[in-house]
């Protein structure tokens, strides 16, 4: 038998014999070290089995940035128009409140005017105004002993038939001769 001598070169010298590899993006990417691989599980015979790669499957396209951008733009538009609608609602409420305040002021002014007129009428009907006016301007003389007359039922019925008014007419009470005062009083409610 003949012996063949096999020359074995060190690892460095083997690399130096290989032709130079052009540098590309893939060649500069980090590579996994052999120690980083997961060791194979031993087979029942005690020998390590080869690593099996998982089966490859087709994966759908990754979500596009355009879809996310369109979603963000739509969301911003919805928020913008929502805030715009809220602003319009606030403006409408403020205008209506201003109108309501103006009407309330007008109602209060009318009630104050009505109260001033009633006070003026009460002053003109008071004895403190009537007696001096009657004695000074008209030359009347005050009575020494007033006589009060109480009408009988026949007299009341006769007067009622002559005037055409019923006996229980509301205008015959407070504010007689001014039937519109009863109507105004109904409108103002409990106010004097």
ZADO-1210 file (C-alpha; in nm, 4 decimals, padded with zeros to 6 digits):
<atoms>
<atom x="00.0000" y="00.0000" z="00.0000" code="UNK" pos="1"/>
<atom x="00.1215" y="00.3273" z="-00.0757" code="UNK" pos="2"/>
<atom x="00.0883" y="00.6094" z="00.1567" code="UNK" pos="3"/>
<atom x="-00.0453" y="00.9292" z="00.0314" code="UNK" pos="4"/>
<atom x="00.0469" y="01.2281" z="00.2213" code="UNK" pos="5"/>
<atom x="-00.2273" y="01.4751" z="00.2711" code="UNK" pos="6"/>
<atom x="-00.1235" y="01.8185" z="00.3306" code="UNK" pos="7"/>
<atom x="-00.3497" y="02.0100" z="00.5481" code="UNK" pos="8"/>
<atom x="-00.3238" y="02.3818" z="00.5537" code="UNK" pos="9"/>
<atom x="-00.4208" y="02.5892" z="00.8479" code="UNK" pos="10"/>
<atom x="-00.7595" y="02.7633" z="00.8280" code="UNK" pos="11"/>
<atom x="-00.6079" y="03.0972" z="00.7459" code="UNK" pos="12"/>
<atom x="-00.4195" y="02.9678" z="00.4576" code="UNK" pos="13"/>
<atom x="-00.7345" y="02.8065" z="00.3169" code="UNK" pos="14"/>
<atom x="-00.9132" y="03.1391" z="00.3218" code="UNK" pos="15"/>
<atom x="-00.6275" y="03.3121" z="00.1586" code="UNK" pos="16"/>
<atom x="-00.6480" y="03.0699" z="-00.1304" code="UNK" pos="17"/>
<atom x="-01.0132" y="03.1568" z="-00.1964" code="UNK" pos="18"/>
<atom x="-01.0820" y="03.4251" z="-00.4509" code="UNK" pos="19"/>
<atom x="-01.1762" y="03.7630" z="-00.3033" code="UNK" pos="20"/>
<atom x="-01.5489" y="03.8095" z="-00.2534" code="UNK" pos="21"/>
<atom x="-01.6954" y="04.1399" z="-00.3621" code="UNK" pos="22"/>
<atom x="-01.8371" y="04.3391" z="-00.0727" code="UNK" pos="23"/>
<atom x="-02.2129" y="04.3739" z="-00.0872" code="UNK" pos="24"/>
<atom x="-02.4885" y="04.4634" z="00.1519" code="UNK" pos="25"/>
<atom x="-02.5603" y="04.1000" z="00.2272" code="UNK" pos="26"/>
<atom x="-02.1981" y="04.0245" z="00.3051" code="UNK" pos="27"/>
<atom x="-02.1801" y="04.3098" z="00.5574" code="UNK" pos="28"/>
<atom x="-02.4977" y="04.2067" z="00.7383" code="UNK" pos="29"/>
<atom x="-02.4416" y="04.0477" z="01.0783" code="UNK" pos="30"/>
<atom x="-02.4236" y="03.6716" z="01.0657" code="UNK" pos="31"/>
<atom x="-02.5224" y="03.4288" z="01.3356" code="UNK" pos="32"/>
<atom x="-02.2378" y="03.2579" z="01.5052" code="UNK" pos="33"/>
<atom x="-02.2324" y="02.8833" z="01.5108" code="UNK" pos="34"/>
<atom x="-02.2594" y="02.8872" z="01.8887" code="UNK" pos="35"/>
<atom x="-02.5812" y="03.0881" z="01.8662" code="UNK" pos="36"/>
<atom x="-02.7700" y="02.8099" z="01.6934" code="UNK" pos="37"/>
<atom x="-02.9938" y="02.5913" z="01.8976" code="UNK" pos="38"/>
<atom x="-02.8384" y="02.2513" z="01.9568" code="UNK" pos="39"/>
<atom x="-03.0336" y="01.9676" z="01.8108" code="UNK" pos="40"/>
<atom x="-03.2223" y="01.7413" z="02.0420" code="UNK" pos="41"/>
<atom x="-03.0542" y="01.4053" z="02.0732" code="UNK" pos="42"/>
<atom x="-03.2187" y="01.1222" z="01.8913" code="UNK" pos="43"/>
<atom x="-03.3058" y="00.8026" z="02.0675" code="UNK" pos="44"/>
<atom x="-02.9792" y="00.6551" z="01.9495" code="UNK" pos="45"/>
<atom x="-02.7937" y="00.9345" z="02.1279" code="UNK" pos="46"/>
<atom x="-02.6818" y="01.1100" z="01.8141" code="UNK" pos="47"/>
<atom x="-02.7807" y="01.4662" z="01.7477" code="UNK" pos="48"/>
<atom x="-03.0326" y="01.5043" z="01.4675" code="UNK" pos="49"/>
<atom x="-03.0119" y="01.7670" z="01.2045" code="UNK" pos="50"/>
<atom x="-03.1920" y="02.0918" z="01.2608" code="UNK" pos="51"/>
<atom x="-03.5136" y="02.1048" z="01.0693" code="UNK" pos="52"/>
<atom x="-03.6242" y="02.4276" z="00.9263" code="UNK" pos="53"/>
<atom x="-03.9879" y="02.5204" z="00.9654" code="UNK" pos="54"/>
<atom x="-04.1991" y="02.4940" z="00.6557" code="UNK" pos="55"/>
<atom x="-04.2272" y="02.8128" z="00.4619" code="UNK" pos="56"/>
<atom x="-04.5693" y="02.9618" z="00.3969" code="UNK" pos="57"/>
<atom x="-04.6965" y="03.2597" z="00.2016" code="UNK" pos="58"/>
<atom x="-04.7667" y="03.5580" z="00.4206" code="UNK" pos="59"/>
<atom x="-04.9992" y="03.8405" z="00.3163" code="UNK" pos="60"/>
<atom x="-04.8573" y="04.1832" z="00.2416" code="UNK" pos="61"/>
<atom x="-04.7583" y="04.3961" z="00.5389" code="UNK" pos="62"/>
<atom x="-04.9967" y="04.6813" z="00.6255" code="UNK" pos="63"/>
<atom x="-04.9235" y="04.9803" z="00.4144" code="UNK" pos="64"/>
<atom x="-04.8321" y="05.3132" z="00.5596" code="UNK" pos="65"/>
<atom x="-05.0853" y="05.4740" z="00.3287" code="UNK" pos="66"/>
<atom x="-05.3745" y="05.2951" z="00.4991" code="UNK" pos="67"/>
<atom x="-05.2558" y="05.4144" z="00.8394" code="UNK" pos="68"/>
<atom x="-05.2051" y="05.7666" z="00.7058" code="UNK" pos="69"/>
<atom x="-05.5545" y="05.7722" z="00.5568" code="UNK" pos="70"/>
<atom x="-05.6983" y="05.6484" z="00.8865" code="UNK" pos="71"/>
<atom x="-05.5166" y="05.9202" z="01.0819" code="UNK" pos="72"/>
<atom x="-05.6300" y="06.1857" z="00.8322" code="UNK" pos="73"/>
<atom x="-05.9922" y="06.0681" z="00.8557" code="UNK" pos="74"/>
<atom x="-05.9746" y="06.0678" z="01.2358" code="UNK" pos="75"/>
<atom x="-05.8322" y="06.4219" z="01.2368" code="UNK" pos="76"/>
<atom x="-06.1097" y="06.5352" z="00.9988" code="UNK" pos="77"/>
<atom x="-06.3787" y="06.3830" z="01.2230" code="UNK" pos="78"/>
<atom x="-06.2311" y="06.5526" z="01.5305" code="UNK" pos="79"/>
<atom x="-06.2032" y="06.8860" z="01.3457" code="UNK" pos="80"/>
<atom x="-06.5626" y="06.8827" z="01.2228" code="UNK" pos="81"/>
<atom x="-06.6852" y="06.7665" z="01.5645" code="UNK" pos="82"/>
<atom x="-06.5132" y="07.0597" z="01.7333" code="UNK" pos="83"/>
<atom x="-06.6482" y="07.2932" z="01.4651" code="UNK" pos="84"/>
<atom x="-07.0026" y="07.1675" z="01.5320" code="UNK" pos="85"/>
<atom x="-06.9549" y="07.2153" z="01.9085" code="UNK" pos="86"/>
<atom x="-06.8356" y="07.5710" z="01.8493" code="UNK" pos="87"/>
<atom x="-07.1407" y="07.6472" z="01.6326" code="UNK" pos="88"/>
<atom x="-07.3661" y="07.5025" z="01.9041" code="UNK" pos="89"/>
<atom x="-07.2014" y="07.7178" z="02.1710" code="UNK" pos="90"/>
<atom x="-07.2446" y="08.0312" z="01.9560" code="UNK" pos="91"/>
<atom x="-07.6132" y="07.9504" z="01.9019" code="UNK" pos="92"/>
<atom x="-07.6656" y="07.8944" z="02.2747" code="UNK" pos="93"/>
<atom x="-07.4934" y="08.2235" z="02.3581" code="UNK" pos="94"/>
<atom x="-07.7109" y="08.4145" z="02.1081" code="UNK" pos="95"/>
<atom x="-08.0288" y="08.2558" z="02.2414" code="UNK" pos="96"/>
<atom x="-07.9267" y="08.3318" z="02.6001" code="UNK" pos="97"/>
<atom x="-07.8619" y="08.6944" z="02.5072" code="UNK" pos="98"/>
<atom x="-08.2083" y="08.7192" z="02.3486" code="UNK" pos="99"/>
<atom x="-08.3667" y="08.5546" z="02.6540" code="UNK" pos="100"/>
<atom x="-08.1924" y="08.8023" z="02.8855" code="UNK" pos="101"/>
<atom x="-08.3168" y="09.0936" z="02.6732" code="UNK" pos="102"/>
<atom x="-08.6768" y="08.9666" z="02.6848" code="UNK" pos="103"/>
<atom x="-08.6521" y="08.9152" z="03.0632" code="UNK" pos="104"/>
<atom x="-08.5306" y="09.2752" z="03.1023" code="UNK" pos="105"/>
<atom x="-08.8235" y="09.4015" z="02.8928" code="UNK" pos="106"/>
<atom x="-09.0724" y="09.2007" z="03.1012" code="UNK" pos="107"/>
<atom x="-08.9221" y="09.3346" z="03.4241" code="UNK" pos="108"/>
<atom x="-08.9332" y="09.6919" z="03.2892" code="UNK" pos="109"/>
<atom x="-09.3000" y="09.6469" z="03.1947" code="UNK" pos="110"/>
<atom x="-09.3826" y="09.5119" z="03.5422" code="UNK" pos="111"/>
<atom x="-09.2023" y="09.8062" z="03.7034" code="UNK" pos="112"/>
<atom x="-09.3962" y="10.0491" z="03.4822" code="UNK" pos="113"/>
<atom x="-09.7239" y="09.8755" z="03.5725" code="UNK" pos="114"/>
<atom x="-09.6392" y="09.9024" z="03.9435" code="UNK" pos="115"/>
<atom x="-09.5594" y="10.2750" z="03.9057" code="UNK" pos="116"/>
<atom x="-09.8923" y="10.3366" z="03.7328" code="UNK" pos="117"/>
<atom x="-10.0856" y="10.1509" z="04.0035" code="UNK" pos="118"/>
<atom x="-09.9036" y="10.3530" z="04.2688" code="UNK" pos="119"/>
<atom x="-09.9936" y="10.6764" z="04.0888" code="UNK" pos="120"/>
<atom x="-10.3587" y="10.5724" z="04.0671" code="UNK" pos="121"/>
<atom x="-10.3590" y="10.4741" z="04.4365" code="UNK" pos="122"/>
<atom x="-10.2173" y="10.8162" z="04.5290" code="UNK" pos="123"/>
<atom x="-10.4767" y="10.9953" z="04.3150" code="UNK" pos="124"/>
<atom x="-10.7582" y="10.7933" z="04.4804" code="UNK" pos="125"/>
<atom x="-10.6354" y="10.8425" z="04.8352" code="UNK" pos="126"/>
<atom x="-10.8265" y="11.0783" z="05.0686" code="UNK" pos="127"/>
<atom x="-10.5048" y="11.2701" z="05.1320" code="UNK" pos="128"/>
<atom x="-10.5122" y="11.3827" z="04.7663" code="UNK" pos="129"/>
<atom x="-10.8906" y="11.4031" z="04.7102" code="UNK" pos="130"/>
<atom x="-10.9857" y="11.6173" z="05.0146" code="UNK" pos="131"/>
<atom x="-10.7341" y="11.9020" z="04.9568" code="UNK" pos="132"/>
<atom x="-10.8094" y="11.9057" z="04.5838" code="UNK" pos="133"/>
<atom x="-11.1862" y="11.9134" z="04.6440" code="UNK" pos="134"/>
<atom x="-11.1705" y="12.1883" z="04.9080" code="UNK" pos="135"/>
<atom x="-10.9063" y="12.4101" z="04.7450" code="UNK" pos="136"/>
<atom x="-10.9747" y="12.3825" z="04.3721" code="UNK" pos="137"/>
<atom x="-11.3429" y="12.2975" z="04.3681" code="UNK" pos="138"/>
<atom x="-11.4560" y="12.4896" z="04.6806" code="UNK" pos="139"/>
<atom x="-11.6260" y="12.1914" z="04.8419" code="UNK" pos="140"/>
<atom x="-11.6889" y="12.1728" z="05.2154" code="UNK" pos="141"/>
<atom x="-11.6200" y="11.8546" z="05.4130" code="UNK" pos="142"/>
<atom x="-11.9216" y="11.6935" z="05.5792" code="UNK" pos="143"/>
<atom x="-11.9455" y="11.7198" z="05.9557" code="UNK" pos="144"/>
<atom x="-12.1169" y="11.3871" z="06.0215" code="UNK" pos="145"/>
<atom x="-12.1164" y="11.1403" z="05.7331" code="UNK" pos="146"/>
<atom x="-12.4263" y="10.9306" z="05.6832" code="UNK" pos="147"/>
<atom x="-12.3784" y="10.5833" z="05.5405" code="UNK" pos="148"/>
<atom x="-12.6603" y="10.4379" z="05.3328" code="UNK" pos="149"/>
<atom x="-12.7205" y="10.0678" z="05.3044" code="UNK" pos="150"/>
<atom x="-12.9169" y="09.9854" z="04.9890" code="UNK" pos="151"/>
<atom x="-13.1918" y="09.7263" z="05.0058" code="UNK" pos="152"/>
<atom x="-13.2121" y="09.4325" z="04.7686" code="UNK" pos="153"/>
<atom x="-13.4856" y="09.6015" z="04.5626" code="UNK" pos="154"/>
<atom x="-13.2674" y="09.9070" z="04.5047" code="UNK" pos="155"/>
<atom x="-12.9692" y="09.6919" z="04.4018" code="UNK" pos="156"/>
<atom x="-13.1834" y="09.4936" z="04.1554" code="UNK" pos="157"/>
<atom x="-13.3336" y="09.8135" z="04.0152" code="UNK" pos="158"/>
<atom x="-12.9919" y="09.9691" z="03.9588" code="UNK" pos="159"/>
<atom x="-12.8589" y="09.6487" z="03.8081" code="UNK" pos="160"/>
<atom x="-13.1531" y="09.6277" z="03.5665" code="UNK" pos="161"/>
<atom x="-13.1141" y="09.9942" z="03.4718" code="UNK" pos="162"/>
<atom x="-12.7425" y="09.9710" z="03.3987" code="UNK" pos="163"/>
<atom x="-12.7515" y="09.6244" z="03.2394" code="UNK" pos="164"/>
<atom x="-12.4866" y="09.4837" z="03.4729" code="UNK" pos="165"/>
<atom x="-12.5255" y="09.1799" z="03.6912" code="UNK" pos="166"/>
<atom x="-12.4999" y="09.2199" z="04.0673" code="UNK" pos="167"/>
<atom x="-12.1948" y="08.9929" z="04.0979" code="UNK" pos="168"/>
<atom x="-11.9998" y="09.1737" z="03.8201" code="UNK" pos="169"/>
<atom x="-11.6234" y="09.1587" z="03.8849" code="UNK" pos="170"/>
<atom x="-11.5812" y="09.5164" z="03.7682" code="UNK" pos="171"/>
<atom x="-11.7901" y="09.6319" z="04.0637" code="UNK" pos="172"/>
<atom x="-11.5208" y="09.5333" z="04.3130" code="UNK" pos="173"/>
<atom x="-11.1692" y="09.6685" z="04.3482" code="UNK" pos="174"/>
<atom x="-11.0849" y="09.8858" z="04.0521" code="UNK" pos="175"/>
<atom x="-11.4508" y="09.9500" z="03.9658" code="UNK" pos="176"/>
<atom x="-11.4791" y="10.1490" z="03.6494" code="UNK" pos="177"/>
<atom x="-11.1544" y="09.9941" z="03.5232" code="UNK" pos="178"/>
<atom x="-11.2463" y="09.6402" z="03.4074" code="UNK" pos="179"/>
<atom x="-10.9148" y="09.6045" z="03.2220" code="UNK" pos="180"/>
<atom x="-10.7341" y="09.6030" z="03.5586" code="UNK" pos="181"/>
<atom x="-10.8852" y="09.2650" z="03.6404" code="UNK" pos="182"/>
<atom x="-10.7517" y="09.1292" z="03.3127" code="UNK" pos="183"/>
<atom x="-10.4039" y="09.2689" z="03.3750" code="UNK" pos="184"/>
<atom x="-10.4050" y="09.1268" z="03.7262" code="UNK" pos="185"/>
<atom x="-10.4774" y="08.7804" z="03.5864" code="UNK" pos="186"/>
<atom x="-10.1707" y="08.8089" z="03.3605" code="UNK" pos="187"/>
<atom x="-09.9304" y="08.9283" z="03.6281" code="UNK" pos="188"/>
<atom x="-10.0346" y="08.6565" z="03.8726" code="UNK" pos="189"/>
<atom x="-09.9459" y="08.7155" z="04.2367" code="UNK" pos="190"/>
<atom x="-09.7521" y="09.0330" z="04.1702" code="UNK" pos="191"/>
<atom x="-09.9239" y="09.3384" z="04.3276" code="UNK" pos="192"/>
</atoms>
